[in-house]
């Protein structure tokens, strides 16, 4: 292949992944000489993953020049401060995985090490009392993070809940206004270059051929190009993540609109609740080997807190990912590359990460091996790190009240996760490797939330004055409560943005 520049980028499929890529390409790749084309069919329904997100989406929207207010109005979005987990340990428990930090460091020591030593003292309270996002969420409050590091509010972080279909439409409008060409049509066949094996063109069922240099596969679970044409194998992770089905159903909006996602453990999986401005998203992720579709639907409908406004929609999937996400001149984003259940709201992040790393390693028409290897190495680390974090939620449980929970609670987990759990059990230590997504506070929140209590703590803590530390922690805890009480309610923060479409 010649070393000429990539001039024709063809995105196969729309939905969230396709239009995120199109909007980003229009912003960063359009030099006046490059064409960006997206082909999709209105007859093919998109999955619409990602109604809840994590904080990195703020950076993605910011890079595209999207204001928070415009985004939330267009998508019916709400603020998200973290995830409340109900019934994940014993069945009669709850804990909160917050965005942001717990407390602050002392002499270079992570805050949770201080808390582990002092947790039995009067007035210290739970670890969640020191996470500003947790305290604000518990009171249905929201305000932007403070820039002053002395403010308790500086430890707060947020993401969003939003309507994934509206987000794709919002990005489509921006992308087309910036020159992306959308072509309506269903792909019938794919042409390959006989010399290189690369994709040369996709042919629509009406005979049109769309030639390209770089093809972005956003075709969903079909993985039309990466899995189908390039024959990249899929690695099945269902031995660790046995949930293979989901039911989704919207309900009417309820008050108050909580600034957090709720995940409630059920006999064969878990139920989500995602509050938007105009409705509430609900669903049940479950393992079909442990319950029937009919029983799953009955359970979901019986546990809604408002009337449904549509018929439940069923989705089938297998947890895992393609062993390479970039092969030849094809890069897969979203479901075309892999799927991890939405327990920690990572679907859109993996799309975003794939786009970011593609731009960082953007090729010429040689599509060199070293660039592809680096991209695949990074994306493999990203998927495996998230996989382990999700498995942790299941494996750490002490529930044994159904076949599903007995299975996940006693299964063998990946060595990488087993080592992380063992290290935490000893002295509460957590280390972050290979730019993995979830930072120390996230691992601490889930491990402590599901009662993985270390037998000790970092002995360096003993060098600090215990009484002074305890007094400082009590002050921090009280300051968080005062700060949360002074914040606007979540509803008031949303109202300040103006009415969302469809409210």
C-alpha positions in Angstrom: 0.0 0.0 0.0 1.2 3.5 -0.7 1.9 5.9 2.1 -0.7 8.4 0.9 -3.1 10.0 3.3 -6.5 8.5 4.2 -8.9 10.6 2.2 -12.1 8.6 2.4 -13.5 7.6 5.8 -16.6 5.4 5.6 -18.6 4.7 8.8 -20.8 1.7 8.6 -23.8 2.0 10.9 -25.3 4.9 12.8 -26.7 4.8 16.4 -24.7 6.1 19.3 -21.3 4.7 18.1 -21.7 5.8 14.4 -22.7 9.3 15.1 -20.2 9.8 17.9 -17.5 8.8 15.4 -19.1 11.0 12.7 -19.3 14.1 14.9 -15.7 13.6 16.1 -14.4 13.0 12.6 -16.1 16.2 11.4 -14.4 18.1 14.2 -10.9 16.7 13.9 -10.4 15.0 10.5 -12.1 17.3 8.0 -9.3 19.2 6.4 -11.2 20.1 3.3 -9.7 17.2 1.3 -11.0 14.2 3.3 -14.6 12.9 2.9 -16.5 11.4 5.8 -19.5 9.2 4.9 -21.9 7.4 7.1 -24.2 4.7 5.8 -27.2 3.4 7.8 -30.6 2.0 7.2 -33.7 3.3 8.9 -35.0 -0.3 8.6 -32.4 -1.6 11.0 -33.2 -0.7 14.6 -30.3 0.4 16.8 -29.8 -1.0 20.2 -29.5 2.5 21.8 -27.0 1.6 24.5 -25.7 4.0 27.0 -28.5 6.0 28.8 -26.1 6.3 31.7 -22.5 7.4 31.5 -19.3 8.1 33.4 -17.4 11.4 33.8 -15.1 11.2 30.8 -18.1 12.0 28.5 -17.7 15.6 29.7 -14.3 15.8 28.0 -15.8 14.3 24.8 -18.6 16.8 24.6 -16.2 19.6 25.4 -13.8 18.6 22.6 -16.7 18.8 20.2 -17.7 22.3 21.5 -21.0 21.1 23.0 -22.2 23.1 26.0 -23.6 21.2 28.9 -26.8 23.1 28.8 -27.4 22.5 25.1 -26.6 18.8 25.5 -28.9 18.2 28.5 -31.8 20.1 26.8 -31.4 18.2 23.6 -31.2 14.7 25.2 -33.6 15.1 28.1 -30.6 14.5 30.3 -30.0 14.7 34.0 -26.9 14.8 36.2 -25.4 11.6 37.6 -23.3 11.5 40.7 -22.8 7.8 40.8 -24.6 4.5 41.2 -26.6 3.2 44.1 -26.3 -0.6 44.5 -29.2 -2.3 46.3 -29.1 -5.9 47.5 -25.7 -6.8 46.0 -24.1 -8.2 49.2 -26.6 -10.0 51.3 -29.9 -9.0 49.7 -30.8 -6.5 52.4 -28.1 -3.9 51.9 -27.2 -0.8 49.8 -24.1 1.2 49.1 -23.0 4.0 46.7 -20.3 4.0 44.1 -19.6 7.8 43.8 -17.8 9.8 41.1 -15.0 11.9 42.4 -12.9 11.2 45.5 -13.2 10.1 49.1 -11.9 12.8 51.4 -8.3 13.9 50.6 -4.8 12.4 50.9 -2.8 12.8 54.1 1.0 12.8 53.8 0.6 11.0 50.5 -1.6 8.3 51.9 -4.9 7.4 50.2 -7.9 8.6 52.3 -9.4 5.2 52.7 -6.3 4.0 54.6 -7.0 6.7 57.2 -10.6 5.7 57.4 -9.7 2.0 57.8 -7.8 2.7 60.9 -10.3 5.1 62.4 -13.6 3.5 61.3 -14.5 2.2 64.7 -14.2 5.5 66.5 -17.2 7.6 67.5 -18.4 10.1 64.9 -16.4 8.7 62.0 -19.2 7.1 60.0 -19.1 5.3 56.7 -16.6 5.8 53.9 -19.5 7.2 51.8 -19.8 10.2 54.2 -16.5 11.5 52.9 -17.4 11.4 49.2 -19.1 14.7 48.2 -20.9 13.0 45.3 -22.4 10.4 47.7 -23.6 13.0 50.2 -25.1 15.2 47.5 -26.8 12.3 45.9 -28.3 11.1 49.2 -30.0 14.5 49.5 -31.0 14.8 45.8 -28.7 17.8 45.4 -26.5 18.9 42.6 -24.0 21.7 42.0 -20.9 21.8 39.7 -17.6 20.8 41.2 -15.7 23.7 42.9 -12.4 24.8 41.5 -11.1 25.8 44.9 -9.3 22.6 46.3 -10.1 23.8 49.9 -13.9 23.4 49.2 -15.5 20.0 49.9 -17.3 20.5 46.6 -14.0 20.1 44.8 -14.2 16.4 45.4 -17.5 16.1 43.5 -17.6 14.7 39.9 -20.5 14.0 37.6 -21.7 12.4 34.4 -25.1 12.2 32.8 -28.2 10.2 32.2 -29.7 10.9 28.8 -31.8 9.5 26.0 -29.4 7.6 23.7 -31.6 8.0 20.6 -31.8 11.8 21.2 -28.0 11.9 21.6 -27.4 10.2 18.3 -29.9 12.6 16.6 -28.2 15.6 18.3 -24.8 14.4 17.0 -26.1 13.6 13.6 -27.4 17.2 13.2 -24.0 18.6 14.2 -22.1 16.2 12.0 -24.1 16.8 8.9 -23.9 20.5 9.4 -20.1 20.1 9.4 -20.0 18.1 6.2 -20.6 14.5 7.0 -22.6 12.8 4.3 -25.3 10.4 5.4 -26.4 7.7 3.0 -29.6 5.7 3.6 -29.3 2.1 2.6 -28.7 -1.5 3.6 -25.3 -3.1 2.9 -25.7 -6.2 0.8 -22.1 -7.2 0.1 -18.5 -6.1 0.8 -15.7 -5.9 -1.7 -12.1 -6.7 -0.6 -8.8 -5.8 -2.2 -7.3 -9.0 -3.6 -3.8 -7.9 -2.8 -4.1 -6.6 0.7 -7.3 -8.2 1.9 -8.5 -4.8 3.0 -12.1 -3.7 2.6 -12.3 -1.8 -0.7 -16.0 -0.9 -0.8 -19.4 -1.7 0.7 -22.2 -2.3 -1.8 -25.8 -1.4 -1.0 -28.8 -3.5 -1.9 -29.7 -1.0 -4.6 -26.3 -1.6 -6.3 -24.4 1.6 -5.2 -20.8 1.1 -4.1 -19.2 3.2 -1.4 -15.4 3.1 -1.7 -13.2 4.0 1.2 -9.7 4.0 2.6 -10.6 3.6 6.2 -13.8 1.8 7.4 -15.3 2.2 10.8 -17.5 -0.7 11.8 -20.5 0.5 13.8 -22.8 -2.2 12.7 -23.7 -3.4 16.2 -23.7 -7.0 17.2 -23.5 -8.1 13.6 -20.0 -6.8 13.4 -20.4 -6.8 9.6 -16.9 -5.8 8.7 -14.6 -6.7 11.6 -16.2 -10.0 12.5 -17.9 -10.9 9.2 -15.5 -9.8 6.5 -12.2 -9.6 8.3 -13.1 -12.7 10.3 -11.6 -11.5 13.6 -12.6 -14.0 16.4 -14.8 -13.1 19.3 -13.6 -14.0 22.8 -16.5 -15.1 25.0 -16.5 -14.0 28.6 -19.8 -15.5 29.7 -18.0 -17.9 32.0 -17.4 -14.9 34.2 -20.4 -12.7 33.1 -23.3 -15.2 32.5 -25.9 -12.5 31.9 -26.9 -12.8 28.3 -30.3 -11.0 28.1 -31.9 -7.7 28.9 -35.4 -6.3 29.0 -35.8 -2.5 28.7 -39.0 -0.5 29.3 -39.5 3.3 29.9 -41.9 4.6 32.5 -43.4 7.9 33.2 -41.3 10.5 35.0 -41.4 10.4 38.8 -40.4 12.9 41.5 -37.9 13.5 42.8 -35.5 13.0 39.8 -32.6 11.4 41.6 -29.1 12.4 40.5 -27.9 8.8 40.4 -28.5 5.4 38.7 -29.9 2.6 40.8 -28.9 -1.0 40.3 -31.0 -3.5 42.3 -29.9 -7.1 42.5 -32.6 -9.6 41.4 -32.7 -13.5 41.5 -31.0 -13.9 38.1 -29.3 -10.6 37.5 -30.0 -7.0 38.3 -32.5 -4.2 37.5 -31.5 -0.7 36.4 -33.3 2.6 37.0 -32.2 5.7 35.1 -34.0 9.0 35.6 -34.4 11.3 32.7 -36.2 14.7 32.5 -39.1 13.3 30.4 -39.2 9.6 31.5 -37.4 7.0 33.5 -35.4 4.2 31.9 -35.8 0.7 33.4 -34.5 -2.7 32.6 -33.6 -6.2 33.8 -30.2 -7.7 32.9 -30.4 -11.4 33.5 -28.9 -14.8 32.7 -31.3 -16.9 30.7 -29.9 -20.2 32.1 -31.3 -19.1 35.5 -34.7 -17.7 34.6 -37.2 -17.7 31.7 -37.9 -14.7 29.5 -41.5 -14.7 30.8 -40.5 -14.8 34.4 -38.0 -12.0 33.8 -40.6 -9.8 32.2 -43.1 -10.5 35.0 -40.4 -9.6 37.7 -39.4 -6.4 35.9 -43.0 -5.1 35.4 -43.8 -6.0 39.0 -40.9 -3.8 40.3 -41.5 -0.6 38.4 -42.3 2.5 40.4 -44.4 4.2 37.7 -46.6 3.1 34.8 -44.8 1.8 31.7 -45.2 3.8 28.5 -44.1 1.1 26.1 -43.9 -2.7 25.7 -40.6 -4.2 27.2 -38.0 -4.6 24.5 -35.7 -7.7 24.7 -32.0 -7.8 23.8 -29.7 -10.8 23.5 -26.0 -10.6 23.9 -22.8 -12.4 24.8 -20.3 -10.7 27.1 -16.9 -10.4 25.4 -15.0 -8.7 22.7 -13.2 -9.3 19.4 -9.6 -10.2 20.0 -8.5 -7.3 17.8 -10.6 -4.1 17.3 -8.4 -2.9 14.4 -7.7 -5.3 11.5 -6.4 -4.1 8.2 -8.2 -0.9 7.3 -11.2 -1.7 9.6 -11.7 -0.4 13.1 -14.7 -1.5 15.2 -16.5 0.8 17.7 -19.3 -0.1 20.1 -21.1 -3.3 19.9 -19.3 -4.3 16.7 -16.2 -4.7 18.8 -17.6 -6.1 22.0 -20.1 -5.8 24.7 -19.9 -5.5 28.5 -23.2 -5.3 30.4 -24.1 -1.8 31.5 -23.6 -2.3 35.2 -21.0 0.5 35.5 -22.3 2.5 32.5 -19.1 1.9 30.3 -20.6 1.3 26.9 -20.3 4.9 25.6 -16.9 5.3 27.3 -15.5 2.4 25.3 -16.8 4.1 22.1 -15.2 7.3 23.2 -11.9 5.6 24.1 -11.8 3.8 20.7 -12.3 7.1 18.9 -9.7 8.9 21.0 -7.0 6.3 20.5 -7.8 6.1 16.7 -7.2 9.8 16.4 -4.0 9.4 18.4 -2.8 6.7 16.0 -4.5 7.9 12.9 -2.9 6.0 9.9 -2.0 6.7 6.4 -3.0 4.2 3.7 -0.2 1.7 4.7 -2.1 0.9 8.0 1.1 -0.2 9.6 1.3 -3.1 12.0 2.9 -1.1 14.8 0.0 1.3 14.9 -2.6 -1.4 14.8 -0.8 -3.4 17.6 -0.6 -0.3 19.8 -4.3 0.4 19.3 -5.3 -3.2 20.0 -3.1 -3.4 23.1 -4.7 -0.3 24.6 -8.2 -1.4 23.8 -7.6 -4.9 25.1 -6.4 -3.3 28.4 -9.5 -1.1 28.5 -11.9 -4.0 28.0 -10.2 -6.3 30.4 -10.0 -3.7 33.1 -13.7 -2.9 32.9 -14.5 -6.7 32.7 -12.7 -7.3 36.0 -14.4 -4.4 37.7 -17.8 -5.7 36.7 -17.0 -9.3 37.7 -16.0 -8.0 41.1 -19.6 -6.9 41.8 -20.9 -10.4 41.2 -18.1 -12.4 42.8 -17.9 -10.3 46.0 -21.5 -11.1 47.0 -22.4 -13.1 50.0 -25.8 -13.9 48.5 -26.6 -17.5 48.2 -30.4 -17.3 47.8 -30.7 -18.3 44.2 -28.8 -20.5 41.8 -27.5 -17.5 39.9 -26.0 -15.8 43.0 -24.5 -19.2 44.2 -22.9 -19.5 40.8 -21.3 -16.1 40.5 -20.3 -16.0 44.2 -18.3 -19.2 43.9 -17.0 -19.1 40.3 -13.3 -18.8 39.5 -12.4 -15.3 38.4 -9.5 -14.0 36.2 -6.1 -14.0 37.9 -5.9 -10.3 37.5 -9.0 -9.7 39.6 -8.1 -12.5 42.1 -4.8 -10.7 42.8 -6.5 -7.4 43.2 -9.0 -8.8 45.7 -6.3 -10.6 47.7 -4.2 -7.5 48.0 -7.1 -5.4 49.2 -8.1 -8.0 51.8 -4.7 -7.8 53.4 -4.2 -4.0 54.0 -6.7 -2.3 51.7 -4.2 -1.6 49.0 -5.3 -0.9 45.4 -3.0 -0.1 42.5 -4.0 1.3 39.1 -2.3 -0.4 36.1 -2.0 0.4 32.4 -4.2 3.5 32.5 -7.2 1.4 33.6 -10.5 3.3 33.7 -11.6 2.9 37.3 -9.4 4.7 39.8 -8.7 3.7 43.4 -11.9 5.3 44.9 -14.1 3.2 42.6 -12.4 -0.1 43.6 -12.6 1.0 47.3 -16.3 1.9 47.1 -17.3 -1.5 45.6 -15.0 -3.7 47.7 -16.0 -2.0 51.0 -19.7 -1.7 49.8 -19.8 -5.5 49.3 -18.0 -6.2 52.6 -14.5 -7.1 51.5 -13.1 -5.6 54.7 -9.3 -5.6 54.9 -7.7 -7.3 57.9 -5.4 -4.3 58.4 -4.4 -1.0 56.9 -1.2 0.6 55.6 1.2 0.7 58.6 2.5 4.1 57.6 -0.8 5.5 58.9 0.5 4.8 62.4 3.1 7.6 61.9 0.3 10.2 62.0 -1.4 11.5 65.1 -4.6 9.5 65.5 -6.5 12.0 67.6 -5.8 14.8 65.2 -6.8 12.6 62.2 -10.1 11.7 63.9 -10.9 15.4 64.6 -10.1 16.2 61.0 -12.3 13.5 59.7 -15.2 14.5 61.9 -14.8 18.1 60.5 -14.7 16.8 56.9 -17.9 14.7 57.5 -19.8 17.7 58.9 -18.5 20.0 56.2 -19.8 17.7 53.5 -23.3 17.7 55.0 -23.3 21.5 55.3 -22.1 21.8 51.7 -24.7 19.4 50.3 -27.4 21.2 52.2 -26.5 24.5 50.5 -26.6 23.0 47.0 -29.7 23.5 44.8 -31.9 20.5 44.5 -31.3 18.4 41.4 -34.7 19.5 40.0 -33.7 23.2 40.5 -30.3 22.6 38.8 -32.2 21.1 35.8 -34.8 23.8 35.8 -32.0 26.4 35.5 -31.1 24.9 32.1 -34.6 25.5 30.7 -37.2 23.0 29.5 -35.9 19.9 27.9 -37.5 18.8 24.6 -40.5 16.6 25.2 -41.0 17.5 28.9 
